Amino acid sequence: MNIQNMKSLFSKSLSRRKWIAAVATIAASAAVFGILFYEGSKNTVALTLDGEQKEIRTHANTIQDILKDLEISTRSEDYLYPSGTSKVTNNMKIVWEPAKQVEVSVGDQKKKIWTNADTVKELLSENKIEIGEHDKVEPALSKKISGDMKITIEEAFPLQLVDGGKKKKAWSTSTTVADFLKQQGITLNKTDRVEPGLDNVIKPDDVVNVVRVEKVTDVVEEPTDFTVVSRKDSALSKGKEKIVQEGKKGLVEKKYEIVKENGKEVSRKLVSENVVKESQDKIVNVGTKVLVAQVSRGSSPSASASAESGGREFYVSSTAYTANCNGCSGHTATGINLKANPGAKVIAVDPSVIPLGSKVYVEGYGYAVAADTGGAIKGNKIDVFFSSQSDAYRWGRKTIKIKILD
C-alpha cells in the first residue's frame, strides 16, 4: 500500500468517528432535553396528609392517582379535599384526613362510628346525638378524637334532695349517694346523717335526705322546792299549826347535752348538776294538846263541855277526800300542804256557814280546822280530809254533828 492510499484510509476513519460522536452528542442532548421536559411538565402539589405537610411533583391525572402512587388507601368516611376525582393542577393544595373509628355508648346501647370530627362535641353533633344539660359524657366534650376512642354517655334523671329540711329538685346520673352529694357541692359534718347511706346507688325519683345533726350544751338554773317539816308541839291545841320558819326555794344549775336535727331539738340529756343555792325548810309546829272539858258541880259533863267551849253546834252532811283526789292540788285554800302533812286534821267547808280558820270538833273525826273549800261544798255540808284513800272510803257519806269551837 502506498502512502497515498494510507492517507485516504485514515481520512475516512476520522470522518466516521466525527459522525458517531456527533450522533452521540445529539442523542445525549435529546435525552437530557427529554428528561428536562418530562420533569418540567410535572405539577407541583402541596399535600396535608393526616396533619403532616409535604410537597410533591407529579404527572398524576387525579387526586386519587396521587394517593394511589403514595400507597394511601382511603375510605368513604375520610375527609378529602378536593374530591378524589378532581384533576390535578399545578400548585394544587390537597388535604386528607383519615376517618377514626369510635365507640359510642348511650345507656345500654353501643354503636361504632367512623368519623373525622375534631372533638367529642363535633362527633355527637354530626351524628345528631343530643346531650341533656345534666347528662354525663366521658371523655369531656372538648376532648380531641383519637382512634379506638370509647365515648360513654350517662343520661341524667330527676330526684329530690332534702338538705337540712330544705327540698329542691336535682338531676344526676346513676352514681353513689356520696358522689351525688359531691356533685351538688354539699359538705357533710361529722355528726350529719344521710338517708340512704353514702354507698347506696341512687335511682330515678329517689329522695336523698341530709339530716343536719348538731350537739350543743345548754346550762339552765332551776328552782328547787323546799321541804315542809312538821313538828309536834304540846303547847298548841290539837289541830292548830304555827309556822316557826318560812321555807325558801333553792337554786340548782343543770347542764344538758342537746341533740338537734335540722335545727329542732330531738333529745336532751342531763350531764351535770350543781347546787347554786340550798333550799330552806319550812318548819311548822302542829299542836298536840287535847282540850279536856271540866265538869262543874251540879252540872252534867255534856252541859259543862258545851258551856266551856261556848261553841255553836249543829248537824251537817259529810263526805271524805284525800290530797290525791281527782282535781285536788294537794294544798288547801288556806295554804296547808296536805301531802307534806298527812296527819293534819282538816275539813273543807262553806265559808258562809263555817268561817275559814275556825277550830271545830267533828263527831267521829275529832278536833280539826276549817282550812279548805270545795266547789260542791255548799251550806251545811263538809268534806273531811284523810291521808289514806281506804279511810276516806270507809267514812263514806253520813250526817254528823259538828261544833264550832272558836
C-alpha contacts under 8 A as a table, 3 or more apart, distances in Angstrom:
res1	aa1	res2	aa2	distance
1	M	5	N	6.27
1	M	6	M	6.90
2	N	5	N	5.48
2	N	6	M	6.48
3	I	6	M	5.15
3	I	7	K	6.42
4	Q	7	K	5.32
4	Q	8	S	6.45
5	N	8	S	5.15
5	N	9	L	6.31
6	M	9	L	5.18
6	M	10	F	6.25
7	K	10	F	5.21
7	K	11	S	6.17
8	S	11	S	5.21
8	S	12	K	6.45
9	L	12	K	5.30
9	L	13	S	6.40
10	F	13	S	5.17
10	F	14	L	6.28
11	S	14	L	5.28
11	S	15	S	6.42
12	K	15	S	5.24
12	K	16	R	6.39
13	S	16	R	5.24
13	S	17	R	6.52
14	L	17	R	5.27
14	L	18	K	6.40
15	S	18	K	5.13
15	S	19	W	6.28
16	R	19	W	5.16
16	R	20	I	6.29
17	R	20	I	5.09
17	R	21	A	6.06
18	K	21	A	5.09
18	K	22	A	6.05
19	W	22	A	5.03
19	W	23	V	6.14
20	I	23	V	5.07
20	I	24	A	6.10
21	A	24	A	5.04
21	A	25	T	6.08
22	A	25	T	5.06
22	A	26	I	6.16
23	V	26	I	5.09
23	V	27	A	6.15
24	A	27	A	5.06
24	A	28	A	6.06
25	T	28	A	5.13
25	T	29	S	6.04
26	I	29	S	5.09
26	I	30	A	6.09
27	A	30	A	5.00
27	A	31	A	6.11
28	A	31	A	5.01
28	A	32	V	6.13
29	S	32	V	5.09
29	S	33	F	5.90
30	A	33	F	4.94
30	A	34	G	5.83
31	A	34	G	4.91
31	A	35	I	6.10
32	V	35	I	5.07
32	V	36	L	6.01
33	F	36	L	5.01
33	F	37	F	5.91
34	G	37	F	4.98
34	G	38	Y	5.94
35	I	38	Y	4.97
35	I	39	E	6.04
36	L	39	E	5.22
36	L	40	G	5.75
37	F	40	G	4.92
37	F	41	S	5.96
38	Y	41	S	5.24
38	Y	42	K	6.84
39	E	42	K	5.50
41	S	59	H	7.60
42	K	57	R	5.62
42	K	58	T	5.04
42	K	59	H	5.08
42	K	90	N	8.00
43	N	57	R	5.27
43	N	58	T	5.32
43	N	59	H	6.36
43	N	88	V	7.43
43	N	89	T	6.17
43	N	90	N	4.42
43	N	91	N	6.92
44	T	55	E	7.14
44	T	56	I	5.82
44	T	57	R	4.41
44	T	58	T	6.63
44	T	89	T	7.78
44	T	90	N	5.09
44	T	91	N	5.09
44	T	92	M	7.07
45	V	55	E	5.72
45	V	56	I	5.38
45	V	57	R	6.08
45	V	58	T	7.49
45	V	89	T	7.65
45	V	90	N	6.35
45	V	91	N	5.12
45	V	92	M	4.96
45	V	93	K	6.02
45	V	94	I	7.39
46	A	53	Q	7.36
46	A	54	K	6.04
46	A	55	E	4.46
46	A	56	I	6.60
46	A	91	N	6.74
46	A	92	M	6.19
46	A	93	K	4.74
46	A	94	I	6.21
47	L	52	E	7.96
47	L	53	Q	5.61
47	L	54	K	5.23
47	L	55	E	5.82
47	L	56	I	7.62
47	L	93	K	5.96
47	L	94	I	4.90
47	L	95	V	6.03
47	L	96	W	7.93
48	T	51	G	5.73
48	T	52	E	5.34
48	T	53	Q	4.37
48	T	54	K	6.49
48	T	93	K	7.85
48	T	94	I	6.19
48	T	95	V	4.70
48	T	96	W	6.20
49	L	52	E	5.06
49	L	53	Q	6.28
49	L	54	K	7.94
49	L	95	V	6.12
49	L	96	W	5.02
49	L	97	E	6.32
50	D	95	V	7.98
50	D	96	W	6.01
50	D	97	E	4.73
50	D	98	P	6.39
51	G	97	E	7.28
58	T	66	I	7.62
60	A	63	I	7.46
60	A	65	D	5.66
60	A	66	I	5.83
60	A	88	V	6.85
61	N	65	D	6.55
61	N	66	I	7.98
61	N	87	K	5.68
61	N	88	V	5.51
62	T	65	D	5.16
62	T	66	I	6.67
62	T	84	G	6.63
62	T	85	T	5.67
62	T	86	S	5.49
62	T	87	K	4.48
62	T	88	V	5.14
63	I	66	I	5.09
63	I	67	L	6.46
63	I	82	P	7.81
63	I	83	S	7.28
63	I	84	G	4.86
63	I	85	T	6.25
63	I	86	S	5.95
63	I	87	K	6.58
63	I	88	V	6.08
63	I	94	I	7.89
64	Q	67	L	5.17
64	Q	68	K	6.12
64	Q	84	G	4.52
64	Q	85	T	6.27
65	D	68	K	4.94
65	D	69	D	6.09
66	I	69	D	5.07
66	I	70	L	6.27
67	L	70	L	4.95
67	L	71	E	6.11
67	L	72	I	5.11
67	L	73	S	7.32
68	K	71	E	4.84
68	K	72	I	5.75
68	K	73	S	7.19
69	D	72	I	7.68
74	T	78	D	6.51
74	T	98	P	7.13
75	R	78	D	5.28
75	R	98	P	7.52
75	R	99	A	7.44
77	E	98	P	7.75
77	E	99	A	5.75
77	E	114	W	6.44
77	E	115	T	6.51
77	E	116	N	7.52
78	D	96	W	7.25
78	D	97	E	5.92
78	D	98	P	4.69
78	D	99	A	4.63
78	D	115	T	7.49
78	D	116	N	6.61
79	Y	95	V	7.66
79	Y	96	W	5.58
79	Y	97	E	4.96
79	Y	98	P	6.32
79	Y	99	A	7.03
79	Y	116	N	6.66
80	L	83	S	5.75
80	L	84	G	7.04
80	L	94	I	7.49
80	L	95	V	5.74
80	L	96	W	4.54
80	L	97	E	6.54
81	Y	84	G	7.68
81	Y	94	I	5.79
81	Y	95	V	5.28
81	Y	96	W	6.60
82	P	86	S	6.38
82	P	94	I	6.35
82	P	95	V	7.44
83	S	86	S	5.55
88	V	92	M	6.90
89	T	92	M	5.54
97	E	116	N	6.81
98	P	116	N	6.69
99	A	114	W	5.72
99	A	115	T	4.84
99	A	116	N	4.57
100	K	114	W	5.38
100	K	115	T	5.28
100	K	116	N	6.04
100	K	145	I	7.85
100	K	146	S	6.77
100	K	147	G	5.02
100	K	148	D	7.17
101	Q	112	K	6.66
101	Q	113	I	5.54
101	Q	114	W	4.40
101	Q	115	T	6.40
101	Q	147	G	5.75
101	Q	148	D	5.55
101	Q	149	M	7.37
102	V	112	K	5.61
102	V	113	I	5.21
102	V	114	W	6.31
102	V	115	T	7.41
102	V	146	S	7.84
102	V	147	G	6.55
102	V	148	D	5.19
102	V	149	M	4.99
102	V	150	K	5.95
102	V	151	I	7.40
103	E	110	K	6.83
103	E	111	K	5.63
103	E	112	K	4.38
103	E	113	I	6.23
103	E	148	D	7.01
103	E	149	M	6.32
103	E	150	K	4.74
103	E	151	I	6.06
104	V	110	K	5.67
104	V	111	K	5.22
104	V	112	K	6.21
104	V	113	I	7.37
104	V	150	K	6.00
104	V	151	I	4.75
104	V	152	T	6.01
104	V	153	I	7.70
105	S	108	D	6.87
105	S	109	Q	5.58
105	S	110	K	4.32
105	S	111	K	6.41
105	S	150	K	7.65
105	S	151	I	6.15
105	S	152	T	4.79
105	S	153	I	6.03
106	V	109	Q	5.29
106	V	110	K	6.44
106	V	152	T	6.24
106	V	153	I	4.91
106	V	154	E	6.39
106	V	155	E	7.60
107	G	152	T	7.99
107	G	153	I	6.70
107	G	154	E	5.98
107	G	155	E	7.09
115	T	123	L	7.00
117	A	120	V	7.52
117	A	122	E	5.63
117	A	123	L	5.27
117	A	126	E	7.91
117	A	145	I	6.92
118	D	122	E	6.48
118	D	123	L	7.47
118	D	144	K	5.86
118	D	145	I	5.71
119	T	122	E	5.25
119	T	123	L	6.36
119	T	141	L	6.79
119	T	142	S	5.80
119	T	143	K	5.52
119	T	144	K	4.44
119	T	145	I	5.15
120	V	123	L	5.09
120	V	124	L	6.30
120	V	139	P	7.64
120	V	140	A	7.15
120	V	141	L	4.86
120	V	142	S	6.19
120	V	143	K	5.79
120	V	144	K	6.47
120	V	145	I	6.09
120	V	151	I	7.97
121	K	124	L	5.32
121	K	125	S	6.18
121	K	141	L	4.66
121	K	142	S	6.39
122	E	125	S	5.04
122	E	126	E	6.01
123	L	126	E	5.16
123	L	127	N	6.34
124	L	127	N	5.22
124	L	128	K	5.99
124	L	129	I	5.02
124	L	130	E	7.24
125	S	128	K	4.95
125	S	129	I	6.12
125	S	130	E	7.45
126	E	129	I	7.83
131	I	135	D	6.23
131	I	155	E	7.99
132	G	135	D	5.07
132	G	155	E	7.29
132	G	156	A	7.45
134	H	155	E	7.65
134	H	156	A	5.60
134	H	171	W	6.30
134	H	172	S	6.73
135	D	153	I	7.02
135	D	154	E	5.78
135	D	155	E	4.76
135	D	156	A	4.76
135	D	172	S	7.54
135	D	173	T	6.89
136	K	153	I	5.75
136	K	154	E	5.05
136	K	155	E	6.58
136	K	156	A	7.17
136	K	173	T	6.93
137	V	140	A	5.86
137	V	141	L	6.99
137	V	151	I	7.21
137	V	152	T	5.79
137	V	153	I	4.66
137	V	154	E	6.50
138	E	141	L	7.75
138	E	151	I	5.70
138	E	152	T	5.22
138	E	153	I	6.60
139	P	143	K	6.31
139	P	151	I	6.19
139	P	152	T	7.38
140	A	143	K	5.41
145	I	149	M	6.96
146	S	149	M	5.61
154	E	173	T	6.05
154	E	174	S	7.65
155	E	173	T	6.06
156	A	171	W	5.90
156	A	172	S	4.83
156	A	173	T	4.41
156	A	174	S	7.63
157	F	171	W	5.44
157	F	172	S	5.60
157	F	173	T	6.23
157	F	203	K	7.98
157	F	204	P	5.58
157	F	205	D	7.74
158	P	169	K	6.98
158	P	170	A	5.78
158	P	171	W	4.57
158	P	172	S	6.64
158	P	204	P	5.91
158	P	205	D	5.90
159	L	169	K	6.09
159	L	170	A	5.44
159	L	171	W	6.09
159	L	172	S	7.56
159	L	203	K	7.83
159	L	204	P	5.85
159	L	205	D	4.28
159	L	206	D	5.18
159	L	207	V	6.14
159	L	208	V	7.91
160	Q	167	K	6.95
160	Q	168	K	5.97
160	Q	169	K	4.80
160	Q	170	A	5.77
160	Q	205	D	6.68
160	Q	206	D	6.32
160	Q	207	V	4.75
160	Q	208	V	6.31
161	L	167	K	5.77
161	L	168	K	5.43
161	L	169	K	6.16
161	L	170	A	6.31
161	L	207	V	5.88
161	L	208	V	4.97
161	L	209	N	6.15
161	L	210	V	7.86
162	V	165	G	5.68
162	V	166	K	5.29
162	V	167	K	4.37
162	V	168	K	6.46
162	V	207	V	7.27
162	V	208	V	6.12
162	V	209	N	4.69
162	V	210	V	5.94
163	D	166	K	5.21
163	D	167	K	6.57
163	D	209	N	6.19
163	D	210	V	4.77
163	D	211	V	6.66
163	D	212	R	7.59
164	G	209	N	7.97
164	G	210	V	5.97
164	G	211	V	5.37
164	G	212	R	5.26
164	G	261	E	7.96
164	G	262	N	4.90
165	G	210	V	7.85
165	G	211	V	7.30
165	G	262	N	6.12
172	S	175	T	7.62
172	S	180	F	6.85
174	S	201	V	6.64
174	S	202	I	5.98
174	S	203	K	6.37
175	T	179	D	6.41
175	T	180	F	6.54
175	T	201	V	5.38
175	T	202	I	6.01
176	T	179	D	5.30
176	T	180	F	6.18
176	T	198	L	6.58
176	T	199	D	5.65
176	T	200	N	5.40
176	T	201	V	4.22
176	T	202	I	5.92
177	V	180	F	4.99
177	V	181	L	6.18
177	V	196	P	7.50
177	V	197	G	6.94
177	V	198	L	4.76
177	V	199	D	6.18
177	V	200	N	5.81
177	V	201	V	6.08
177	V	202	I	6.11
177	V	208	V	7.54
178	A	181	L	5.32
178	A	182	K	6.33
178	A	198	L	4.68
178	A	199	D	6.54
179	D	182	K	4.98
179	D	183	Q	6.18
180	F	183	Q	5.07
180	F	184	Q	6.30
181	L	184	Q	4.98
181	L	185	G	6.25
181	L	186	I	5.31
181	L	187	T	7.61
182	K	185	G	5.04
182	K	186	I	5.87
182	K	187	T	7.41
183	Q	186	I	7.73
188	L	192	D	6.16
189	N	192	D	5.34
189	N	212	R	7.90
191	T	212	R	7.55
191	T	213	V	5.49
191	T	214	E	6.51
192	D	210	V	7.19
192	D	211	V	5.79
192	D	212	R	4.85
192	D	213	V	4.78
192	D	214	E	7.53
193	R	210	V	6.01
193	R	211	V	5.04
193	R	212	R	6.63
193	R	213	V	6.93
194	V	197	G	5.77
194	V	198	L	6.89
194	V	208	V	7.27
194	V	209	N	5.71
194	V	210	V	4.65
194	V	211	V	6.06
195	E	198	L	7.84
195	E	208	V	5.91
195	E	209	N	5.08
195	E	210	V	6.56
195	E	211	V	7.95
196	P	200	N	6.50
196	P	208	V	6.42
196	P	209	N	7.24
197	G	200	N	5.53
202	I	206	D	6.44
203	K	206	D	5.63
211	V	261	E	6.31
211	V	262	N	6.11
212	R	261	E	5.53
212	R	262	N	4.97
212	R	263	G	7.70
213	V	259	V	7.03
213	V	260	K	5.69
213	V	261	E	4.63
213	V	262	N	6.45
213	V	263	G	7.94
214	E	259	V	5.86
214	E	260	K	5.33
214	E	261	E	6.65
215	K	257	E	6.82
215	K	258	I	5.62
215	K	259	V	4.64
215	K	260	K	6.35
216	V	257	E	5.96
216	V	258	I	5.24
216	V	259	V	6.56
216	V	260	K	7.88
217	T	255	K	6.88
217	T	256	Y	5.68
217	T	257	E	4.78
217	T	258	I	5.97
218	D	255	K	5.80
218	D	256	Y	5.14
218	D	257	E	6.48
218	D	258	I	6.93
219	V	253	E	6.91
219	V	254	K	5.72
219	V	255	K	4.47
219	V	256	Y	6.28
220	V	253	E	5.78
220	V	254	K	5.45
220	V	255	K	6.59
221	E	251	L	6.55
221	E	252	V	5.57
221	E	253	E	4.43
221	E	254	K	6.19
222	E	251	L	5.74
222	E	252	V	5.41
222	E	253	E	6.43
222	E	254	K	7.40
223	P	249	K	6.26
223	P	250	G	5.54
223	P	251	L	4.51
223	P	252	V	6.30
224	T	249	K	5.52
224	T	250	G	4.88
224	T	251	L	5.76
224	T	252	V	6.94
224	T	279	S	6.88
225	D	248	K	7.75
225	D	249	K	5.13
225	D	250	G	6.66
225	D	279	S	7.06
226	F	247	G	5.87
226	F	248	K	5.99
226	F	249	K	5.22
226	F	250	G	7.05
226	F	279	S	5.47
226	F	280	Q	5.89
226	F	281	D	5.32
226	F	282	K	6.81
227	T	247	G	7.34
227	T	280	Q	7.50
227	T	281	D	4.89
227	T	282	K	6.10
227	T	340	A	7.94
228	V	247	G	7.36
228	V	281	D	5.82
228	V	282	K	4.66
228	V	283	I	5.95
228	V	284	V	7.21
228	V	337	N	8.00
228	V	340	A	6.13
228	V	341	N	7.96
229	V	281	D	6.64
229	V	282	K	5.95
229	V	283	I	4.80
229	V	284	V	6.11
229	V	340	A	7.71
230	S	283	I	6.02
230	S	284	V	4.90
230	S	285	N	5.80
230	S	286	V	6.48
230	S	341	N	6.92
231	R	283	I	7.30
231	R	284	V	6.13
231	R	285	N	4.72
231	R	286	V	5.82
232	K	285	N	5.69
232	K	286	V	4.90
232	K	287	G	6.02
232	K	288	T	6.32
233	D	236	L	5.68
233	D	285	N	5.61
233	D	286	V	5.46
233	D	287	G	4.75
233	D	288	T	5.82
233	D	289	K	7.67
234	S	237	S	7.28
234	S	287	G	5.69
234	S	288	T	4.82
234	S	289	K	5.00
235	A	287	G	6.58
235	A	288	T	7.35
235	A	289	K	6.19
236	L	240	K	6.28
236	L	241	E	7.58
236	L	286	V	7.04
236	L	287	G	4.00
236	L	288	T	6.21
236	L	289	K	5.63
237	S	240	K	5.66
237	S	287	G	4.80
237	S	288	T	5.78
237	S	289	K	4.35
237	S	290	V	6.06
237	S	291	L	6.99
238	K	286	V	7.30
238	K	287	G	4.39
238	K	288	T	4.22
238	K	289	K	4.89
238	K	290	V	5.59
238	K	291	L	7.82
238	K	367	Y	6.67
238	K	368	A	7.77
239	G	286	V	6.81
239	G	287	G	5.72
239	G	288	T	7.15
239	G	344	A	7.08
239	G	345	K	5.98
239	G	359	K	7.61
239	G	367	Y	6.08
239	G	368	A	5.14
239	G	369	V	6.13
240	K	286	V	5.92
240	K	287	G	5.07
240	K	359	K	7.96
240	K	369	V	7.26
241	E	284	V	6.47
241	E	285	N	5.49
241	E	286	V	4.55
241	E	287	G	6.05
242	K	284	V	5.51
242	K	285	N	4.97
242	K	286	V	6.57
243	I	246	E	6.81
243	I	282	K	7.59
243	I	283	I	6.03
243	I	284	V	4.41
243	I	285	N	6.22
244	V	282	K	7.69
244	V	283	I	5.38
244	V	284	V	5.60
244	V	285	N	6.67
245	Q	281	D	7.45
245	Q	282	K	5.36
245	Q	283	I	4.95
245	Q	284	V	7.10
246	E	280	Q	7.86
246	E	281	D	7.25
246	E	282	K	4.82
246	E	283	I	6.73
247	G	279	S	7.61
247	G	280	Q	5.22
247	G	281	D	4.85
247	G	282	K	3.78
247	G	283	I	7.34
248	K	279	S	5.53
248	K	280	Q	4.75
248	K	281	D	6.76
248	K	282	K	7.36
249	K	278	E	7.67
249	K	279	S	4.76
249	K	280	Q	6.50
250	G	276	V	7.71
250	G	277	K	5.05
250	G	278	E	4.72
250	G	279	S	3.72
250	G	280	Q	7.15
251	L	275	V	6.31
251	L	276	V	5.37
251	L	277	K	4.73
251	L	278	E	6.56
251	L	279	S	7.28
252	V	273	E	6.93
252	V	274	N	5.69
252	V	275	V	4.32
252	V	276	V	5.12
252	V	277	K	6.62
253	E	273	E	5.74
253	E	274	N	5.01
253	E	275	V	6.07
253	E	276	V	6.28
254	K	270	L	7.07
254	K	271	V	7.71
254	K	272	S	5.98
254	K	273	E	4.54
254	K	274	N	6.40
255	K	270	L	6.05
255	K	271	V	5.57
255	K	272	S	5.22
255	K	273	E	6.30
256	Y	268	R	6.22
256	Y	269	K	5.32
256	Y	270	L	4.46
256	Y	271	V	5.35
256	Y	272	S	7.24
257	E	268	R	5.76
257	E	269	K	5.12
257	E	270	L	6.40
257	E	271	V	6.37
258	I	265	E	6.82
258	I	266	V	7.70
258	I	267	S	5.82
258	I	268	R	4.56
258	I	269	K	6.45
259	V	265	E	5.88
259	V	266	V	5.84
259	V	267	S	5.30
259	V	268	R	6.54
260	K	263	G	5.41
260	K	264	K	5.00
260	K	265	E	4.24
260	K	266	V	5.56
260	K	267	S	7.25
261	E	264	K	5.29
261	E	265	E	6.45
261	E	266	V	6.62
265	E	268	R	7.66
270	L	273	E	7.71
275	V	278	E	6.70
293	A	301	P	7.74
293	A	304	S	7.06
293	A	305	A	4.95
293	A	308	E	7.11
294	Q	301	P	7.50
294	Q	304	S	6.67
294	Q	305	A	6.76
294	Q	308	E	7.99
295	V	299	S	6.64
295	V	300	S	6.86
295	V	301	P	5.23
295	V	304	S	5.32
295	V	305	A	7.20
296	S	299	S	5.49
296	S	300	S	7.73
296	S	301	P	7.87
296	S	304	S	6.42
299	S	303	A	6.52
299	S	304	S	6.28
300	S	303	A	5.18
300	S	304	S	6.14
301	P	304	S	5.11
301	P	305	A	6.15
302	S	305	A	5.20
302	S	306	S	6.11
303	A	306	S	5.20
303	A	307	A	6.03
304	S	307	A	5.04
304	S	308	E	6.06
305	A	308	E	5.14
305	A	309	S	6.11
306	S	309	S	5.34
306	S	310	G	5.97
306	S	311	G	6.88
307	A	310	G	5.13
307	A	311	G	7.92
309	S	405	L	5.80
310	G	405	L	6.83
311	G	403	K	6.02
311	G	404	I	4.99
311	G	405	L	4.64
311	G	406	D	6.55
312	R	403	K	5.53
312	R	404	I	5.29
312	R	405	L	7.28
313	E	401	K	7.04
313	E	402	I	5.72
313	E	403	K	4.23
313	E	404	I	6.44
314	F	401	K	5.67
314	F	402	I	5.68
314	F	403	K	6.57
315	Y	380	N	7.44
315	Y	399	T	6.72
315	Y	400	I	5.54
315	Y	401	K	4.31
315	Y	402	I	6.01
316	V	380	N	4.90
316	V	381	K	5.22
316	V	382	I	6.87
316	V	399	T	5.63
316	V	400	I	5.66
316	V	401	K	6.26
316	V	402	I	6.93
317	S	380	N	6.44
317	S	381	K	4.74
317	S	382	I	6.43
317	S	397	R	7.29
317	S	398	K	5.86
317	S	399	T	4.46
317	S	400	I	6.51
318	S	381	K	5.80
318	S	382	I	4.95
318	S	383	D	5.65
318	S	384	V	7.03
318	S	397	R	5.60
318	S	398	K	5.41
318	S	399	T	5.91
318	S	400	I	6.87
319	T	382	I	6.57
319	T	383	D	4.81
319	T	384	V	6.11
319	T	395	W	7.05
319	T	396	G	5.86
319	T	397	R	4.70
319	T	398	K	6.88
320	A	383	D	5.04
320	A	384	V	4.47
320	A	385	F	5.83
320	A	386	F	6.96
320	A	392	A	5.06
320	A	393	Y	7.38
320	A	395	W	6.33
320	A	396	G	6.48
320	A	397	R	7.45
321	Y	325	C	6.54
321	Y	383	D	6.49
321	Y	384	V	6.16
321	Y	385	F	5.20
321	Y	386	F	6.22
321	Y	389	Q	7.62
321	Y	392	A	5.88
322	T	325	C	5.39
322	T	385	F	5.73
322	T	386	F	5.33
322	T	387	S	5.62
322	T	388	S	6.76
322	T	389	Q	6.26
322	T	392	A	7.02
323	A	328	C	6.18
323	A	329	S	7.02
323	A	330	G	4.52
323	A	331	H	7.52
323	A	338	L	5.88
323	A	339	K	6.17
323	A	385	F	7.78
323	A	386	F	7.89
323	A	387	S	6.80
324	N	328	C	5.98
324	N	329	S	7.40
324	N	330	G	6.41
325	C	328	C	5.27
328	C	331	H	7.77
329	S	332	T	7.89
330	G	337	N	6.06
330	G	338	L	5.43
330	G	339	K	5.90
331	H	334	T	7.93
331	H	335	G	5.72
331	H	336	I	5.39
331	H	337	N	4.56
331	H	338	L	5.73
331	H	339	K	7.73
332	T	335	G	5.10
332	T	336	I	5.15
332	T	337	N	6.70
332	T	338	L	7.17
332	T	371	A	6.33
332	T	372	D	4.90
332	T	373	T	7.50
333	A	336	I	7.57
333	A	371	A	6.40
333	A	372	D	4.75
333	A	373	T	6.17
334	T	356	L	7.85
334	T	357	G	8.00
334	T	371	A	5.59
334	T	372	D	6.42
336	I	341	N	7.88
336	I	371	A	7.75
337	N	340	A	5.38
337	N	341	N	6.13
338	L	341	N	4.82
338	L	342	P	5.64
338	L	344	A	7.02
338	L	387	S	7.90
339	K	342	P	5.68
339	K	387	S	7.91
341	N	344	A	5.58
342	P	386	F	7.61
342	P	387	S	5.13
343	G	387	S	6.99
345	K	367	Y	7.05
345	K	368	A	4.69
345	K	369	V	6.46
345	K	385	F	6.71
345	K	386	F	7.94
346	V	368	A	5.34
346	V	369	V	5.14
346	V	370	A	6.04
346	V	371	A	6.03
346	V	372	D	7.24
346	V	384	V	6.48
346	V	385	F	5.49
347	I	368	A	6.81
347	I	369	V	6.34
347	I	370	A	5.13
347	I	371	A	6.28
347	I	372	D	6.17
347	I	382	I	6.45
347	I	383	D	5.43
347	I	384	V	4.57
347	I	385	F	5.76
348	A	370	A	6.04
348	A	371	A	6.28
348	A	372	D	4.16
348	A	373	T	4.54
348	A	374	G	6.41
348	A	377	I	7.25
348	A	382	I	5.51
348	A	383	D	4.85
348	A	384	V	6.52
348	A	385	F	7.78
349	V	353	V	7.55
349	V	354	I	6.25
349	V	355	P	7.94
349	V	356	L	7.58
349	V	370	A	6.35
349	V	371	A	7.79
349	V	372	D	6.33
349	V	373	T	5.20
349	V	374	G	7.18
349	V	377	I	6.04
349	V	378	K	7.48
349	V	381	K	6.70
349	V	382	I	4.97
349	V	383	D	6.79
350	D	353	V	5.48
350	D	354	I	6.05
350	D	355	P	7.60
350	D	373	T	6.36
350	D	374	G	7.73
350	D	377	I	5.74
350	D	378	K	5.27
350	D	379	G	5.94
350	D	380	N	7.57
350	D	381	K	7.23
350	D	382	I	7.46
351	P	354	I	4.94
351	P	355	P	4.51
351	P	356	L	5.73
351	P	373	T	7.51
352	S	355	P	6.38
352	S	379	G	7.63
353	V	379	G	6.25
353	V	380	N	6.93
354	I	358	S	7.03
354	I	370	A	7.32
354	I	404	I	7.74
355	P	358	S	5.81
355	P	370	A	7.21
356	L	370	A	5.21
356	L	371	A	5.50
356	L	372	D	7.20
357	G	369	V	6.10
357	G	370	A	5.21
357	G	371	A	5.53
358	S	369	V	5.74
358	S	370	A	5.24
358	S	371	A	7.72
358	S	404	I	6.89
358	S	405	L	7.26
358	S	406	D	5.78
359	K	367	Y	7.28
359	K	368	A	5.96
359	K	369	V	4.60
359	K	370	A	6.39
359	K	404	I	6.22
359	K	405	L	5.40
359	K	406	D	5.59
360	V	367	Y	5.78
360	V	368	A	5.37
360	V	369	V	5.88
360	V	370	A	7.06
360	V	402	I	6.95
360	V	403	K	5.54
360	V	404	I	4.47
360	V	405	L	5.18
360	V	406	D	7.34
361	Y	365	Y	7.71
361	Y	366	G	5.44
361	Y	367	Y	4.41
361	Y	368	A	6.11
361	Y	402	I	5.78
361	Y	403	K	5.15
361	Y	404	I	6.53
361	Y	405	L	6.99
362	V	365	Y	5.22
362	V	366	G	5.09
362	V	367	Y	6.25
362	V	368	A	7.13
362	V	400	I	7.54
362	V	401	K	6.51
362	V	402	I	4.71
362	V	403	K	6.62
363	E	366	G	6.23
363	E	400	I	6.02
363	E	401	K	5.51
363	E	402	I	6.09
364	G	400	I	7.98
365	Y	368	A	7.99
373	T	377	I	6.78
374	G	377	I	5.09
375	G	378	K	7.64
377	I	381	K	5.71
377	I	382	I	6.20
377	I	383	D	7.26
378	K	381	K	5.95
385	F	392	A	7.57
386	F	389	Q	6.97
386	F	391	D	6.37
386	F	392	A	5.75
387	S	391	D	7.74
388	S	391	D	5.27
388	S	392	A	6.46
389	Q	392	A	4.99
389	Q	393	Y	6.22
390	S	393	Y	5.05
390	S	394	R	6.21
391	D	394	R	5.02
391	D	395	W	6.27
392	A	395	W	5.17
392	A	396	G	6.53
393	Y	396	G	5.23
395	W	398	K	7.80
